Amino acid sequence: MTEIQEVTPPAAPSQGWTYQGVFVLSTLCFMVIMAADCLVNGTVTSWSEFGIVFVSAVAALNVRRNDLMAAVWAPPIVWLFALETVGQIGKQQGGTFMRKQILHLAYGLANHAAWIIGAVILAAIITSIRRLRNS
């Protein structure tokens, strides 16, 4: 006798941003925000702080379920990359070129650490809720 086998349809692919997409799209969006901040205000101000939180929340809401951790890792990396590229538009303290770069990096991370950590925490909360709702 022949057995009847049921055919199960393949699982639908996850929709949303991939792991790499989170970093690329978040970085590009945040670079635009930081560039506008530096051009208008002359330095990195609260526009960039609110921008990193906003970009992190959008990434956490749009990332694929399989790649949720990318949204948690992205905020500090995105901030660092934007700070060292378009953040150079802003005014920097005096001294040699190397001293300016070291101070720019140190102060750019230290002065805005609470916002960067807040963006990481917000992304972790959003991704945790998404993971629990889809379980």
Secondary structure by P-SEA (a helix, b strand, c coil): cbbbbbbbccccccccccaaaaaaaaaaaaaaaaaaaaaacccccaaaaaaaaaaaaaaaacccccccccccccaaaaaaaaaaaaccccccccccaaaaaaaaaaaaaaaaaaaaaaaaaaaaaaaaaaaaaac
